Amino acid sequence: MLFDSTVRKELARSFGVTLVVILTIVLTIMLIRTIGQAAVGTVAPQDVLLMMGYLALGHLPTMLTLSLFVAIVATLGRMYRESEMTIWFASGIGLARFVKPVLRLAVPVILAVVVLELIVWPWGNRNSAQLKERYERRSDLSRVAPGKFQSSRDGSKVFFIERDGDDMQTGRNVFILADQASRESVTTSHKGRIEITEEDRYLVLDSGQRNEINKDSGDKTLARFEQYRVLTDRRVVKAADQLPPKARGTLELISEPTQKNQGELTWRLGLILGCVNMTLLGIGMSATNPRRPSNWSMLFALLSFVVYFNLINLSQSWVGSGKASMVKALVGVHGGALLLALSLIWLREQGNRLSFARRAKVIAA
């Protein structure tokens, strides 16, 4: 039908442009944030693009939902402003008739959101956690470029090292300057290596000396050692069952219905239901007065999206803390949003019918 094809083409064109703009903005922000994490030592520099890819996949459902919502509001709003809606309404096509072509366009997007939320989201979070854990298990010595001074992750130590071949866990001619609250020490060693015992990481130095100064009293201490073993980090190895709920598969969350797992499941299902509800809300919220060309309807629609998205996050928090059950949270938030969307479409429909009825009476008189 001409009506369906026309509406779908307009929506598809607007959806594509909106998605490209949102992707560009979000990817730029993610790139800056990931580079910042690499600068402070949270992410390996060579894994920046990979981490950004995982982050983009994780936020893609939200971007798809927002792009679809903005496309619906912008397209139908333009039709209101240019009086195309008036022509369709005068032809006997009500606002409820727009639900079918809009949903036909939205179905592939909704299916993509389902796959991304239930499968890709935990997969990307698991891989991101593994990348961070793998980088955390590397020693501070392995992060130092040979022949250069470099500070540790927390800024309390300065290293100088010469690598011992291709081994990333050992080095020779090690220099460590440690600045603590009341003490400052300089440790030098002929050779150093990293040992990981159970969940802790130790730095083992061979054939060196340690000079320590007490900042308060000014006392100096010199100690020589054949082997010096110091704890550098605790719990650097995480067990598989310690993964956060967002890194666990959907079936695993269902099989282990703890409060945090149900909260995560509420969030995943909430984004899927939110995509459907925002599609219907976009139809009802796109109405504008052609005599008052303004962007207030778009601003109000974006504000509604932010409020709805925050309610999804709140529902996750409620379920995770035990304040509400998963069923009550889903029905309360998304059932209410669905009822609001259908009521808004029905009210717009009734308002249009009454308006045309009054105009018909005036013309007849």
Disulfide bonds with the S-S distance in Angstrom:
none
